[in-house]
Amino acid sequence: MKYIRLFLVCLAVCLLSANLYAGEVAQGKCVEYNETARQITIEEYDTVISKDNPYGKSTGNMLVFDCTTAKIGIKPAAGDVLRIAFEKQGETRKALKVMNVSKQDLRKK
């Protein structure tokens, strides 16, 4: 009984600490990728997915991400659909990973 209680406490601590380090995720159409300034601007999409809108509908919000230390897969271009994992640091959105959803074919893996 002692070990089960200890295991449950350890499990709870692990789950809570994992959520503290989780970043946020945004998805949308790439409006601009400034390679020299290492910034990406996207037009954010909502999370309602349908046959007509496989990536969601535009919310009209323009989001700017600092990509100085981000891992970027396929180089984004204007019009590509991107999924960006980021952390908010004050008013700045610091991108952690950038995935080009529209050019990546997961079925080939």
Biopython code that builds the backbone (N, CA, C, O; Angstrom):
import numpy as np
from Bio.PDB.StructureBuilder import StructureBuilder

atoms = [
    (1, "MET", "N", (0.824, -1.190, 0.000)),
    (1, "MET", "CA", (0.000, 0.000, 0.000)),
    (1, "MET", "C", (0.870, 1.256, 0.000)),
    (1, "MET", "O", (0.549, 2.244, -0.660)),
    (2, "LYS", "N", (1.978, 1.206, 0.751)),
    (2, "LYS", "CA", (2.896, 2.327, 0.814)),
    (2, "LYS", "C", (3.480, 2.648, -0.564)),
    (2, "LYS", "O", (3.596, 3.808, -0.957)),
    (3, "TYR", "N", (3.845, 1.578, -1.287)),
    (3, "TYR", "CA", (4.471, 1.753, -2.587)),
    (3, "TYR", "C", (3.489, 2.280, -3.634)),
    (3, "TYR", "O", (3.865, 3.050, -4.519)),
    (4, "ILE", "N", (2.249, 1.865, -3.525)),
    (4, "ILE", "CA", (1.237, 2.352, -4.462)),
    (4, "ILE", "C", (1.007, 3.843, -4.258)),
    (4, "ILE", "O", (0.904, 4.599, -5.224)),
    (5, "ARG", "N", (0.928, 4.260, -3.014)),
    (5, "ARG", "CA", (0.741, 5.680, -2.704)),
    (5, "ARG", "C", (1.946, 6.489, -3.188)),
    (5, "ARG", "O", (1.777, 7.568, -3.755)),
    (6, "LEU", "N", (3.150, 5.982, -2.971)),
    (6, "LEU", "CA", (4.369, 6.653, -3.423)),
    (6, "LEU", "C", (4.391, 6.749, -4.948)),
    (6, "LEU", "O", (4.752, 7.784, -5.508)),
    (7, "PHE", "N", (4.002, 5.660, -5.613)),
    (7, "PHE", "CA", (3.949, 5.656, -7.072)),
    (7, "PHE", "C", (2.962, 6.703, -7.585)),
    (7, "PHE", "O", (3.281, 7.434, -8.523)),
    (8, "LEU", "N", (1.782, 6.791, -6.997)),
    (8, "LEU", "CA", (0.776, 7.756, -7.430)),
    (8, "LEU", "C", (1.230, 9.195, -7.214)),
    (8, "LEU", "O", (0.955, 10.062, -8.044)),
    (9, "VAL", "N", (1.918, 9.453, -6.116)),
    (9, "VAL", "CA", (2.442, 10.800, -5.855)),
    (9, "VAL", "C", (3.500, 11.143, -6.903)),
    (9, "VAL", "O", (3.498, 12.249, -7.443)),
    (10, "CYS", "N", (4.397, 10.209, -7.192)),
    (10, "CYS", "CA", (5.437, 10.453, -8.199)),
    (10, "CYS", "C", (4.829, 10.677, -9.579)),
    (10, "CYS", "O", (5.273, 11.550, -10.325)),
    (11, "LEU", "N", (3.820, 9.893, -9.913)),
    (11, "LEU", "CA", (3.142, 10.042, -11.193)),
    (11, "LEU", "C", (2.474, 11.411, -11.305)),
    (11, "LEU", "O", (2.563, 12.056, -12.350)),
    (12, "ALA", "N", (1.820, 11.854, -10.263)),
    (12, "ALA", "CA", (1.168, 13.168, -10.266)),
    (12, "ALA", "C", (2.183, 14.282, -10.433)),
    (12, "ALA", "O", (1.943, 15.229, -11.183)),
    (13, "VAL", "N", (3.313, 14.187, -9.746)),
    (13, "VAL", "CA", (4.361, 15.203, -9.861)),
    (13, "VAL", "C", (4.909, 15.245, -11.281)),
    (13, "VAL", "O", (5.130, 16.325, -11.829)),
    (14, "CYS", "N", (5.129, 14.079, -11.878)),
    (14, "CYS", "CA", (5.644, 14.021, -13.253)),
    (14, "CYS", "C", (4.668, 14.639, -14.243)),
    (14, "CYS", "O", (5.077, 15.393, -15.126)),
    (15, "LEU", "N", (3.395, 14.331, -14.109)),
    (15, "LEU", "CA", (2.396, 14.875, -15.021)),
    (15, "LEU", "C", (2.255, 16.382, -14.873)),
    (15, "LEU", "O", (2.118, 17.092, -15.869)),
    (16, "LEU", "N", (2.286, 16.867, -13.665)),
    (16, "LEU", "CA", (2.179, 18.309, -13.441)),
    (16, "LEU", "C", (3.403, 19.041, -13.965)),
    (16, "LEU", "O", (3.271, 20.113, -14.555)),
    (17, "SER", "N", (4.584, 18.486, -13.763)),
    (17, "SER", "CA", (5.798, 19.161, -14.233)),
    (17, "SER", "C", (5.881, 19.133, -15.753)),
    (17, "SER", "O", (6.439, 20.054, -16.348)),
    (18, "ALA", "N", (5.342, 18.103, -16.395)),
    (18, "ALA", "CA", (5.344, 18.041, -17.860)),
    (18, "ALA", "C", (4.475, 19.150, -18.439)),
    (18, "ALA", "O", (4.814, 19.724, -19.473)),
    (19, "ASN", "N", (3.357, 19.457, -17.782)),
    (19, "ASN", "CA", (2.486, 20.515, -18.262)),
    (19, "ASN", "C", (3.098, 21.895, -18.081)),
    (19, "ASN", "O", (2.754, 22.813, -18.825)),
    (20, "LEU", "N", (3.982, 22.069, -17.130)),
    (20, "LEU", "CA", (4.615, 23.360, -16.925)),
    (20, "LEU", "C", (5.528, 23.734, -18.081)),
    (20, "LEU", "O", (5.694, 24.917, -18.379)),
    (21, "TYR", "N", (6.121, 22.742, -18.735)),
    (21, "TYR", "CA", (7.066, 23.004, -19.812)),
    (21, "TYR", "C", (6.449, 22.890, -21.197)),
    (21, "TYR", "O", (7.151, 23.060, -22.194)),
    (22, "ALA", "N", (5.164, 22.609, -21.285)),
    (22, "ALA", "CA", (4.508, 22.475, -22.580)),
    (22, "ALA", "C", (4.316, 23.852, -23.196)),
    (22, "ALA", "O", (3.908, 24.800, -22.525)),
    (23, "GLY", "N", (4.620, 23.944, -24.494)),
    (23, "GLY", "CA", (4.429, 25.198, -25.200)),
    (23, "GLY", "C", (3.036, 25.273, -25.790)),
    (23, "GLY", "O", (2.273, 24.308, -25.743)),
    (24, "GLU", "N", (2.716, 26.417, -26.338)),
    (24, "GLU", "CA", (1.440, 26.592, -27.020)),
    (24, "GLU", "C", (1.644, 26.282, -28.497)),
    (24, "GLU", "O", (2.776, 26.211, -28.975)),
    (25, "VAL", "N", (0.537, 26.097, -29.218)),
    (25, "VAL", "CA", (0.615, 25.776, -30.639)),
    (25, "VAL", "C", (-0.331, 26.693, -31.402)),
    (25, "VAL", "O", (-1.463, 26.933, -30.981)),
    (26, "ALA", "N", (0.155, 27.204, -32.536)),
    (26, "ALA", "CA", (-0.672, 28.012, -33.429)),
    (26, "ALA", "C", (-0.550, 27.439, -34.830)),
    (26, "ALA", "O", (0.488, 26.891, -35.203)),
    (27, "GLN", "N", (-1.622, 27.571, -35.601)),
    (27, "GLN", "CA", (-1.608, 27.094, -36.979)),
    (27, "GLN", "C", (-2.230, 28.153, -37.854)),
    (27, "GLN", "O", (-3.201, 28.799, -37.460)),
    (28, "GLY", "N", (-1.679, 28.338, -39.040)),
    (28, "GLY", "CA", (-2.244, 29.302, -39.962)),
    (28, "GLY", "C", (-1.447, 29.421, -41.231)),
    (28, "GLY", "O", (-0.440, 28.742, -41.428)),
    (29, "LYS", "N", (-1.931, 30.316, -42.103)),
    (29, "LYS", "CA", (-1.301, 30.544, -43.400)),
    (29, "LYS", "C", (-0.136, 31.512, -43.244)),
    (29, "LYS", "O", (-0.269, 32.567, -42.625)),
    (30, "CYS", "N", (0.999, 31.143, -43.810)),
    (30, "CYS", "CA", (2.185, 31.999, -43.760)),
    (30, "CYS", "C", (1.955, 33.234, -44.623)),
    (30, "CYS", "O", (1.679, 33.124, -45.817)),
    (31, "VAL", "N", (2.068, 34.397, -44.017)),
    (31, "VAL", "CA", (1.933, 35.654, -44.736)),
    (31, "VAL", "C", (3.309, 36.120, -45.170)),
    (31, "VAL", "O", (3.493, 36.597, -46.290)),
    (32, "GLU", "N", (4.292, 35.976, -44.256)),
    (32, "GLU", "CA", (5.659, 36.411, -44.574)),
    (32, "GLU", "C", (6.654, 35.621, -43.735)),
    (32, "GLU", "O", (6.437, 35.370, -42.549)),
    (33, "TYR", "N", (7.754, 35.236, -44.384)),
    (33, "TYR", "CA", (8.885, 34.624, -43.680)),
    (33, "TYR", "C", (10.097, 35.486, -43.973)),
    (33, "TYR", "O", (10.614, 35.475, -45.090)),
    (34, "ASN", "N", (10.557, 36.237, -42.972)),
    (34, "ASN", "CA", (11.724, 37.109, -43.104)),
    (34, "ASN", "C", (12.931, 36.340, -42.582)),
    (34, "ASN", "O", (13.148, 36.229, -41.376)),
    (35, "GLU", "N", (13.715, 35.811, -43.529)),
    (35, "GLU", "CA", (14.847, 34.961, -43.150)),
    (35, "GLU", "C", (15.947, 35.738, -42.436)),
    (35, "GLU", "O", (16.581, 35.210, -41.523)),
    (36, "THR", "N", (16.181, 36.979, -42.837)),
    (36, "THR", "CA", (17.253, 37.753, -42.206)),
    (36, "THR", "C", (16.898, 38.157, -40.784)),
    (36, "THR", "O", (17.754, 38.133, -39.900)),
    (37, "ALA", "N", (15.633, 38.531, -40.554)),
    (37, "ALA", "CA", (15.194, 38.912, -39.209)),
    (37, "ALA", "C", (14.751, 37.686, -38.405)),
    (37, "ALA", "O", (14.500, 37.782, -37.204)),
    (38, "ARG", "N", (14.656, 36.536, -39.076)),
    (38, "ARG", "CA", (14.201, 35.279, -38.447)),
    (38, "ARG", "C", (12.835, 35.473, -37.791)),
    (38, "ARG", "O", (12.648, 35.158, -36.616)),
    (39, "GLN", "N", (11.878, 35.999, -38.574)),
    (39, "GLN", "CA", (10.508, 36.198, -38.102)),
    (39, "GLN", "C", (9.522, 35.594, -39.086)),
    (39, "GLN", "O", (9.720, 35.646, -40.300)),
    (40, "ILE", "N", (8.456, 35.021, -38.543)),
    (40, "ILE", "CA", (7.374, 34.480, -39.367)),
    (40, "ILE", "C", (6.078, 35.159, -38.935)),
    (40, "ILE", "O", (5.787, 35.278, -37.745)),
    (41, "THR", "N", (5.308, 35.599, -39.925)),
    (41, "THR", "CA", (3.982, 36.150, -39.681)),
    (41, "THR", "C", (2.969, 35.203, -40.293)),
    (41, "THR", "O", (3.069, 34.847, -41.468)),
    (42, "ILE", "N", (1.977, 34.787, -39.481)),
    (42, "ILE", "CA", (0.921, 33.912, -39.987)),
    (42, "ILE", "C", (-0.441, 34.537, -39.751)),
    (42, "ILE", "O", (-0.629, 35.348, -38.844)),
    (43, "GLU", "N", (-1.395, 34.135, -40.599)),
    (43, "GLU", "CA", (-2.800, 34.463, -40.386)),
    (43, "GLU", "C", (-3.389, 33.246, -39.686)),
    (43, "GLU", "O", (-3.523, 32.182, -40.290)),
    (44, "GLU", "N", (-3.738, 33.402, -38.420)),
    (44, "GLU", "CA", (-4.125, 32.272, -37.568)),
    (44, "GLU", "C", (-5.422, 31.615, -38.029)),
    (44, "GLU", "O", (-6.353, 32.287, -38.474)),
    (45, "TYR", "N", (-5.465, 30.279, -37.913)),
    (45, "TYR", "CA", (-6.660, 29.491, -38.198)),
    (45, "TYR", "C", (-7.266, 29.019, -36.884)),
    (45, "TYR", "O", (-6.564, 28.880, -35.882)),
    (46, "ASP", "N", (-8.591, 28.770, -36.893)),
    (46, "ASP", "CA", (-9.240, 28.192, -35.720)),
    (46, "ASP", "C", (-9.051, 26.675, -35.745)),
    (46, "ASP", "O", (-8.379, 26.146, -36.631)),
    (47, "THR", "N", (-9.636, 25.983, -34.785)),
    (47, "THR", "CA", (-9.435, 24.535, -34.681)),
    (47, "THR", "C", (-10.607, 23.723, -35.210)),
    (47, "THR", "O", (-10.659, 22.510, -35.008)),
    (48, "VAL", "N", (-11.552, 24.379, -35.887)),
    (48, "VAL", "CA", (-12.699, 23.675, -36.452)),
    (48, "VAL", "C", (-12.305, 23.158, -37.830)),
    (48, "VAL", "O", (-12.109, 23.933, -38.767)),
    (49, "ILE", "N", (-12.192, 21.828, -37.938)),
    (49, "ILE", "CA", (-11.743, 21.208, -39.177)),
    (49, "ILE", "C", (-12.925, 20.531, -39.860)),
    (49, "ILE", "O", (-13.738, 19.874, -39.209)),
    (50, "SER", "N", (-13.012, 20.696, -41.182)),
    (50, "SER", "CA", (-14.076, 20.067, -41.961)),
    (50, "SER", "C", (-13.509, 19.662, -43.320)),
    (50, "SER", "O", (-12.337, 19.904, -43.608)),
    (51, "LYS", "N", (-14.354, 19.041, -44.157)),
    (51, "LYS", "CA", (-13.896, 18.673, -45.499)),
    (51, "LYS", "C", (-13.535, 19.904, -46.316)),
    (51, "LYS", "O", (-12.573, 19.890, -47.083)),
    (52, "ASP", "N", (-14.313, 20.969, -46.146)),
    (52, "ASP", "CA", (-14.066, 22.204, -46.887)),
    (52, "ASP", "C", (-12.830, 22.942, -46.380)),
    (52, "ASP", "O", (-12.135, 23.601, -47.153)),
    (53, "ASN", "N", (-12.562, 22.831, -45.094)),
    (53, "ASN", "CA", (-11.431, 23.513, -44.463)),
    (53, "ASN", "C", (-10.605, 22.504, -43.675)),
    (53, "ASN", "O", (-10.773, 22.390, -42.461)),
    (54, "PRO", "N", (-9.708, 21.763, -44.348)),
    (54, "PRO", "CA", (-8.949, 20.722, -43.639)),
    (54, "PRO", "C", (-7.965, 21.274, -42.611)),
    (54, "PRO", "O", (-7.496, 20.529, -41.750)),
    (55, "TYR", "N", (-7.646, 22.561, -42.685)),
    (55, "TYR", "CA", (-6.723, 23.170, -41.723)),
    (55, "TYR", "C", (-7.427, 24.141, -40.781)),
    (55, "TYR", "O", (-6.785, 24.696, -39.889)),
    (56, "GLY", "N", (-8.718, 24.359, -40.954)),
    (56, "GLY", "CA", (-9.469, 25.315, -40.148)),
    (56, "GLY", "C", (-9.744, 26.585, -40.935)),
    (56, "GLY", "O", (-9.226, 26.772, -42.036)),
    (57, "LYS", "N", (-10.565, 27.457, -40.359)),
    (57, "LYS", "CA", (-10.909, 28.731, -41.001)),
    (57, "LYS", "C", (-10.039, 29.845, -40.431)),
    (57, "LYS", "O", (-9.578, 29.772, -39.291)),
    (58, "SER", "N", (-9.825, 30.860, -41.228)),
    (58, "SER", "CA", (-9.044, 32.010, -40.789)),
    (58, "SER", "C", (-9.798, 32.782, -39.711)),
    (58, "SER", "O", (-11.002, 33.011, -39.823)),
    (59, "THR", "N", (-9.073, 33.182, -38.663)),
    (59, "THR", "CA", (-9.666, 34.005, -37.613)),
    (59, "THR", "C", (-9.442, 35.485, -37.884)),
    (59, "THR", "O", (-10.063, 36.340, -37.253)),
    (60, "GLY", "N", (-8.554, 35.783, -38.822)),
    (60, "GLY", "CA", (-8.227, 37.170, -39.126)),
    (60, "GLY", "C", (-7.110, 37.732, -38.264)),
    (60, "GLY", "O", (-6.653, 38.850, -38.503)),
    (61, "ASN", "N", (-6.658, 36.974, -37.259)),
    (61, "ASN", "CA", (-5.568, 37.426, -36.388)),
    (61, "ASN", "C", (-4.217, 37.213, -37.071)),
    (61, "ASN", "O", (-3.943, 36.136, -37.600)),
    (62, "MET", "N", (-3.389, 38.235, -37.055)),
    (62, "MET", "CA", (-2.027, 38.124, -37.564)),
    (62, "MET", "C", (-1.092, 37.942, -36.373)),
    (62, "MET", "O", (-1.075, 38.771, -35.463)),
    (63, "LEU", "N", (-0.317, 36.865, -36.377)),
    (63, "LEU", "CA", (0.610, 36.570, -35.294)),
    (63, "LEU", "C", (2.040, 36.600, -35.826)),
    (63, "LEU", "O", (2.325, 36.075, -36.902)),
    (64, "VAL", "N", (2.930, 37.219, -35.060)),
    (64, "VAL", "CA", (4.344, 37.301, -35.438)),
    (64, "VAL", "C", (5.143, 36.463, -34.449)),
    (64, "VAL", "O", (4.944, 36.552, -33.237)),
    (65, "PHE", "N", (6.059, 35.640, -34.987)),
    (65, "PHE", "CA", (6.870, 34.745, -34.163)),
    (65, "PHE", "C", (8.348, 35.027, -34.375)),
    (65, "PHE", "O", (8.801, 35.233, -35.501)),
    (66, "ASP", "N", (9.093, 35.033, -33.273)),
    (66, "ASP", "CA", (10.548, 35.145, -33.308)),
    (66, "ASP", "C", (11.100, 33.734, -33.497)),
    (66, "ASP", "O", (10.856, 32.854, -32.671)),
    (67, "CYS", "N", (11.841, 33.519, -34.582)),
    (67, "CYS", "CA", (12.325, 32.171, -34.918)),
    (67, "CYS", "C", (13.845, 32.050, -34.819)),
    (67, "CYS", "O", (14.441, 31.214, -35.499)),
    (68, "THR", "N", (14.475, 32.868, -33.987)),
    (68, "THR", "CA", (15.938, 32.862, -33.921)),
    (68, "THR", "C", (16.500, 31.523, -33.464)),
    (68, "THR", "O", (17.567, 31.123, -33.929)),
    (69, "THR", "N", (15.822, 30.822, -32.574)),
    (69, "THR", "CA", (16.332, 29.539, -32.084)),
    (69, "THR", "C", (15.420, 28.373, -32.453)),
    (69, "THR", "O", (15.598, 27.268, -31.940)),
    (70, "ALA", "N", (14.451, 28.600, -33.331)),
    (70, "ALA", "CA", (13.470, 27.569, -33.676)),
    (70, "ALA", "C", (14.054, 26.524, -34.618)),
    (70, "ALA", "O", (14.930, 26.809, -35.435)),
    (71, "LYS", "N", (13.545, 25.313, -34.479)),
    (71, "LYS", "CA", (13.860, 24.258, -35.432)),
    (71, "LYS", "C", (12.823, 24.358, -36.545)),
    (71, "LYS", "O", (11.623, 24.232, -36.300)),
    (72, "ILE", "N", (13.292, 24.584, -37.763)),
    (72, "ILE", "CA", (12.396, 24.763, -38.902)),
    (72, "ILE", "C", (12.603, 23.604, -39.864)),
    (72, "ILE", "O", (13.721, 23.344, -40.307)),
    (73, "GLY", "N", (11.512, 22.907, -40.182)),
    (73, "GLY", "CA", (11.582, 21.783, -41.117)),
    (73, "GLY", "C", (11.716, 22.287, -42.540)),
    (73, "GLY", "O", (12.744, 22.860, -42.901)),
    (74, "ILE", "N", (10.696, 22.084, -43.348)),
    (74, "ILE", "CA", (10.689, 22.557, -44.726)),
    (74, "ILE", "C", (10.527, 24.072, -44.710)),
    (74, "ILE", "O", (9.641, 24.597, -44.036)),
    (75, "LYS", "N", (11.381, 24.774, -45.452)),
    (75, "LYS", "CA", (11.387, 26.236, -45.459)),
    (75, "LYS", "C", (10.009, 26.777, -45.855)),
    (75, "LYS", "O", (9.472, 26.412, -46.901)),
    (76, "PRO", "N", (9.442, 27.649, -45.015)),
    (76, "PRO", "CA", (8.108, 28.184, -45.317)),
    (76, "PRO", "C", (8.142, 29.252, -46.403)),
    (76, "PRO", "O", (9.120, 29.983, -46.558)),
    (77, "ALA", "N", (7.053, 29.320, -47.143)),
    (77, "ALA", "CA", (6.854, 30.363, -48.150)),
    (77, "ALA", "C", (5.460, 30.936, -47.942)),
    (77, "ALA", "O", (4.616, 30.324, -47.287)),
    (78, "ALA", "N", (5.230, 32.111, -48.503)),
    (78, "ALA", "CA", (3.923, 32.753, -48.375)),
    (78, "ALA", "C", (2.845, 31.833, -48.945)),
    (78, "ALA", "O", (2.994, 31.310, -50.050)),
    (79, "GLY", "N", (1.762, 31.637, -48.195)),
    (79, "GLY", "CA", (0.657, 30.782, -48.610)),
    (79, "GLY", "C", (0.697, 29.388, -48.015)),
    (79, "GLY", "O", (-0.320, 28.696, -48.023)),
    (80, "ASP", "N", (1.850, 28.949, -47.493)),
    (80, "ASP", "CA", (1.959, 27.630, -46.869)),
    (80, "ASP", "C", (1.230, 27.628, -45.532)),
    (80, "ASP", "O", (1.171, 28.650, -44.848)),
    (81, "VAL", "N", (0.678, 26.480, -45.164)),
    (81, "VAL", "CA", (0.048, 26.322, -43.853)),
    (81, "VAL", "C", (1.112, 25.824, -42.883)),
    (81, "VAL", "O", (1.748, 24.797, -43.120)),
    (82, "LEU", "N", (1.301, 26.559, -41.790)),
    (82, "LEU", "CA", (2.336, 26.244, -40.809)),
    (82, "LEU", "C", (1.713, 25.911, -39.462)),
    (82, "LEU", "O", (0.672, 26.453, -39.090)),
    (83, "ARG", "N", (2.364, 25.018, -38.743)),
    (83, "ARG", "CA", (2.010, 24.731, -37.352)),
    (83, "ARG", "C", (3.240, 25.088, -36.533)),
    (83, "ARG", "O", (4.326, 24.558, -36.773)),
    (84, "ILE", "N", (3.073, 25.985, -35.564)),
    (84, "ILE", "CA", (4.199, 26.518, -34.798)),
    (84, "ILE", "C", (4.001, 26.260, -33.315)),
    (84, "ILE", "O", (3.000, 26.671, -32.727)),
    (85, "ALA", "N", (4.964, 25.574, -32.719)),
    (85, "ALA", "CA", (4.995, 25.411, -31.265)),
    (85, "ALA", "C", (5.816, 26.579, -30.720)),
    (85, "ALA", "O", (6.912, 26.857, -31.206)),
    (86, "PHE", "N", (5.276, 27.258, -29.708)),
    (86, "PHE", "CA", (5.945, 28.467, -29.218)),
    (86, "PHE", "C", (5.741, 28.646, -27.729)),
    (86, "PHE", "O", (4.869, 28.032, -27.114)),
    (87, "GLU", "N", (6.579, 29.511, -27.168)),
    (87, "GLU", "CA", (6.439, 29.960, -25.779)),
    (87, "GLU", "C", (6.245, 31.463, -25.807)),
    (87, "GLU", "O", (6.881, 32.167, -26.590)),
    (88, "LYS", "N", (5.371, 31.945, -24.955)),
    (88, "LYS", "CA", (5.168, 33.375, -24.840)),
    (88, "LYS", "C", (6.105, 33.923, -23.779)),
    (88, "LYS", "O", (6.089, 33.471, -22.634)),
    (89, "GLN", "N", (6.920, 34.896, -24.161)),
    (89, "GLN", "CA", (7.827, 35.550, -23.231)),
    (89, "GLN", "C", (7.492, 37.033, -23.236)),
    (89, "GLN", "O", (8.004, 37.804, -24.048)),
    (90, "GLY", "N", (6.621, 37.412, -22.310)),
    (90, "GLY", "CA", (6.122, 38.788, -22.288)),
    (90, "GLY", "C", (5.176, 38.975, -23.467)),
    (90, "GLY", "O", (4.190, 38.251, -23.596)),
    (91, "GLU", "N", (5.473, 39.939, -24.319)),
    (91, "GLU", "CA", (4.667, 40.194, -25.513)),
    (91, "GLU", "C", (5.206, 39.449, -26.731)),
    (91, "GLU", "O", (4.583, 39.480, -27.793)),
    (92, "THR", "N", (6.340, 38.787, -26.600)),
    (92, "THR", "CA", (6.990, 38.103, -27.716)),
    (92, "THR", "C", (6.587, 36.641, -27.755)),
    (92, "THR", "O", (6.525, 35.976, -26.721)),
    (93, "ARG", "N", (6.313, 36.146, -28.954)),
    (93, "ARG", "CA", (6.066, 34.717, -29.164)),
    (93, "ARG", "C", (7.346, 34.111, -29.714)),
    (93, "ARG", "O", (7.730, 34.389, -30.850)),
    (94, "LYS", "N", (8.010, 33.281, -28.911)),
    (94, "LYS", "CA", (9.290, 32.667, -29.282)),
    (94, "LYS", "C", (9.006, 31.271, -29.830)),
    (94, "LYS", "O", (8.618, 30.376, -29.080)),
    (95, "ALA", "N", (9.200, 31.083, -31.143)),
    (95, "ALA", "CA", (8.924, 29.796, -31.781)),
    (95, "ALA", "C", (9.945, 28.761, -31.354)),
    (95, "ALA", "O", (11.141, 29.045, -31.284)),
    (96, "LEU", "N", (9.466, 27.556, -31.068)),
    (96, "LEU", "CA", (10.334, 26.435, -30.725)),
    (96, "LEU", "C", (10.520, 25.524, -31.938)),
    (96, "LEU", "O", (11.639, 25.123, -32.261)),
    (97, "LYS", "N", (9.409, 25.201, -32.606)),
    (97, "LYS", "CA", (9.432, 24.346, -33.795)),
    (97, "LYS", "C", (8.436, 24.875, -34.813)),
    (97, "LYS", "O", (7.347, 25.328, -34.461)),
    (98, "VAL", "N", (8.827, 24.809, -36.086)),
    (98, "VAL", "CA", (7.957, 25.237, -37.174)),
    (98, "VAL", "C", (7.805, 24.072, -38.145)),
    (98, "VAL", "O", (8.788, 23.573, -38.694)),
    (99, "MET", "N", (6.548, 23.642, -38.351)),
    (99, "MET", "CA", (6.280, 22.545, -39.270)),
    (99, "MET", "C", (5.457, 23.069, -40.438)),
    (99, "MET", "O", (4.417, 23.699, -40.243)),
    (100, "ASN", "N", (5.925, 22.806, -41.648)),
    (100, "ASN", "CA", (5.204, 23.203, -42.852)),
    (100, "ASN", "C", (4.204, 22.104, -43.177)),
    (100, "ASN", "O", (4.555, 21.110, -43.814)),
    (101, "VAL", "N", (2.966, 22.278, -42.744)),
    (101, "VAL", "CA", (1.937, 21.250, -42.863)),
    (101, "VAL", "C", (1.557, 21.016, -44.324)),
    (101, "VAL", "O", (1.346, 19.872, -44.727)),
    (102, "SER", "N", (1.468, 22.069, -45.114)),
    (102, "SER", "CA", (0.993, 21.922, -46.480)),
    (102, "SER", "C", (2.005, 21.227, -47.390)),
    (102, "SER", "O", (1.610, 20.688, -48.424)),
    (103, "LYS", "N", (3.292, 21.217, -47.045)),
    (103, "LYS", "CA", (4.299, 20.577, -47.897)),
    (103, "LYS", "C", (4.804, 19.263, -47.345)),
    (103, "LYS", "O", (5.588, 18.578, -48.001)),
    (104, "GLN", "N", (4.373, 18.902, -46.161)),
    (104, "GLN", "CA", (4.852, 17.663, -45.558)),
    (104, "GLN", "C", (3.839, 16.560, -45.815)),
    (104, "GLN", "O", (2.654, 16.721, -45.523)),
    (105, "ASP", "N", (4.299, 15.444, -46.360)),
    (105, "ASP", "CA", (3.410, 14.316, -46.617)),
    (105, "ASP", "C", (3.749, 13.218, -45.629)),
    (105, "ASP", "O", (4.737, 12.504, -45.799)),
    (106, "LEU", "N", (2.924, 13.082, -44.591)),
    (106, "LEU", "CA", (3.195, 12.110, -43.533)),
    (106, "LEU", "C", (3.017, 10.666, -43.992)),
    (106, "LEU", "O", (3.532, 9.746, -43.358)),
    (107, "ARG", "N", (2.295, 10.463, -45.084)),
    (107, "ARG", "CA", (2.061, 9.090, -45.549)),
    (107, "ARG", "C", (3.315, 8.449, -46.109)),
    (107, "ARG", "O", (3.377, 7.223, -46.200)),
    (108, "LYS", "N", (4.320, 9.232, -46.489)),
    (108, "LYS", "CA", (5.550, 8.684, -47.065)),
    (108, "LYS", "C", (6.486, 8.127, -46.018)),
    (108, "LYS", "O", (7.435, 7.418, -46.352)),
    (109, "LYS", "N", (6.236, 8.438, -44.745)),
    (109, "LYS", "CA", (7.146, 7.987, -43.683)),
    (109, "LYS", "C", (6.838, 6.582, -43.277)),
    (109, "LYS", "O", (7.501, 6.035, -42.395)),
]
sb = StructureBuilder()
sb.init_structure("model")
sb.init_model(0)
sb.init_chain("A")
sb.init_seg("    ")
for serial, (resi, resn, name, xyz) in enumerate(atoms, 1):
    if name == "N":
        sb.init_residue(resn, " ", resi, " ")
    sb.init_atom(name, np.array(xyz, "f"), 0.0, 1.0, " ", f" {name:<3s}", serial, name[0])
structure = sb.get_structure()
